[in-house]
Amino acid sequence: MDNRIRVLVAKPGLDGHDRGAKVIARALRDAGMEVIYTGLRQTPEMIVAAALQEDVQVIGLSILSGAHNAIVPRILELLRERGMGDVIVVVGGIIPDDDAAELKRQGVAAVFQPGASLEQIVDFIRSSVKQTA
């Protein structure tokens, strides 16, 4: 049986730039995780449906558009509605400190802002999944 951590990496909203998401996806894959990348312009509904279908433990959202205060709470709401409250949600991108604190208050496990290392992200996901296992 494959015990690899399963991570869905998604670009919600109208962002047209996904280089960072692809770098993260590759780093997670290179760290031994199974990564499902959904591509650009995903709606919250599409992201949660893919997470359910792929039976992931983690959803990683890459947001550069500034729409995080609308998109992330909707994803968290949909996860709760579908009984997927145990899925760990992490967010990366251009997120102001005050917004990052609010997203964490709402249930986001971590917010990775510019300057976060790939190692930090990998280590956080590994330790978070172990804690919930």
C-alpha positions as CSV (number, residue, x, y, z in Angstrom):
1,M,0.0,0.0,0.0
2,D,1.3,3.5,-0.9
3,N,1.6,5.7,2.2
4,R,2.8,8.7,0.3
5,I,1.3,12.1,1.3
6,R,-1.3,13.1,-1.3
7,V,-1.3,16.9,-2.1
8,L,-3.6,18.8,-4.4
9,V,-1.9,22.0,-5.7
10,A,-4.4,24.5,-7.1
11,K,-4.5,28.0,-8.7
12,P,-7.8,29.4,-7.7
13,G,-9.4,32.5,-9.3
14,L,-8.2,34.4,-12.3
15,D,-4.4,34.2,-11.7
16,G,-2.7,33.6,-15.0
17,H,0.8,32.9,-13.6
18,D,1.5,29.4,-12.2
19,R,5.3,29.2,-12.2
20,G,5.4,29.2,-8.4
21,A,2.7,26.6,-8.1
22,K,4.7,24.3,-10.5
23,V,7.9,24.9,-8.5
24,I,6.1,23.9,-5.3
25,A,4.5,20.9,-7.0
26,R,7.8,19.7,-8.2
27,A,9.5,20.2,-4.8
28,L,6.7,18.2,-3.1
29,R,7.0,15.4,-5.7
30,D,10.8,15.4,-5.3
31,A,10.2,15.0,-1.5
32,G,8.3,11.8,-2.2
33,M,4.7,13.2,-2.1
34,E,2.1,12.4,-4.7
35,V,1.0,15.7,-6.2
36,I,-2.1,16.4,-8.2
37,Y,-1.9,19.8,-10.0
38,T,-5.2,21.2,-11.2
39,G,-4.0,24.0,-13.4
40,L,-5.1,27.6,-13.7
41,R,-8.4,29.3,-13.0
42,Q,-10.0,26.8,-10.7
43,T,-13.1,27.6,-8.8
44,P,-13.5,26.7,-5.1
45,E,-16.0,24.1,-6.2
46,M,-13.6,22.5,-8.7
47,I,-10.8,22.4,-6.1
48,V,-12.9,20.7,-3.5
49,A,-14.4,18.3,-6.0
50,A,-10.8,17.3,-7.1
51,A,-9.7,17.0,-3.5
52,L,-12.5,14.6,-2.8
53,Q,-12.0,12.6,-6.0
54,E,-8.3,12.3,-5.4
55,D,-8.6,11.6,-1.7
56,V,-5.9,14.1,-0.7
57,Q,-4.7,14.9,2.7
58,V,-3.5,18.4,1.8
59,I,-4.7,21.2,-0.4
60,G,-2.1,23.8,-1.4
61,L,-3.4,27.0,-2.9
62,S,-1.3,29.5,-4.8
63,I,-2.9,32.9,-4.9
64,L,-1.3,36.0,-6.3
65,S,-4.5,37.9,-7.4
66,G,-5.5,39.3,-4.0
67,A,-8.7,37.3,-4.0
68,H,-7.6,35.1,-1.0
69,N,-10.2,36.7,1.4
70,A,-13.0,35.5,-0.9
71,I,-11.7,32.3,-2.3
72,V,-10.1,30.6,0.7
73,P,-13.1,30.9,3.1
74,R,-15.3,29.4,0.4
75,I,-13.0,26.5,0.0
76,L,-12.9,25.9,3.8
77,E,-16.7,26.1,3.9
78,L,-17.1,23.6,1.0
79,L,-14.6,21.2,2.8
80,R,-16.7,21.3,6.0
81,E,-20.0,20.8,4.0
82,R,-18.5,17.7,2.4
83,G,-17.2,16.2,5.7
84,M,-13.6,16.9,4.7
85,G,-12.6,19.1,7.6
86,D,-9.5,17.0,8.2
87,V,-7.9,18.1,4.9
88,I,-5.0,20.4,5.7
89,V,-5.2,23.7,3.7
90,V,-2.0,25.7,3.1
91,V,-1.9,28.9,1.1
92,G,1.0,30.6,-0.6
93,G,1.4,33.8,-2.4
94,I,1.1,37.5,-1.9
95,I,-0.8,37.6,1.4
96,P,-0.6,40.6,3.7
97,D,0.2,39.7,7.3
98,D,-3.2,40.7,8.7
99,D,-4.9,38.6,6.0
100,A,-2.7,35.7,6.8
101,A,-3.6,35.8,10.5
102,E,-7.3,35.9,9.6
103,L,-7.0,33.0,7.2
104,K,-5.3,31.0,9.9
105,R,-8.1,31.9,12.3
106,Q,-10.6,30.6,9.8
107,G,-8.8,27.2,9.6
108,V,-5.9,27.5,7.2
109,A,-3.0,25.5,8.6
110,A,-0.2,27.8,7.2
111,V,0.4,30.7,5.0
112,F,3.6,30.8,3.1
113,Q,4.6,34.3,2.0
114,P,7.4,35.4,-0.4
115,G,10.7,34.2,1.0
116,A,9.4,30.9,2.4
117,S,11.7,28.1,1.4
118,L,10.7,24.9,-0.3
119,E,12.2,23.0,2.7
120,Q,9.9,24.9,5.1
121,I,6.9,24.0,3.0
122,V,7.9,20.3,2.7
123,D,8.7,20.0,6.4
124,F,5.4,21.7,7.4
125,I,3.3,19.4,5.3
126,R,5.2,16.3,6.5
127,S,4.8,17.2,10.2
128,S,1.1,18.3,9.8
129,V,0.1,15.0,8.1
130,K,1.9,13.0,10.7
131,Q,0.1,14.9,13.5
132,T,-3.3,14.1,11.9
133,A,-2.5,10.5,11.1
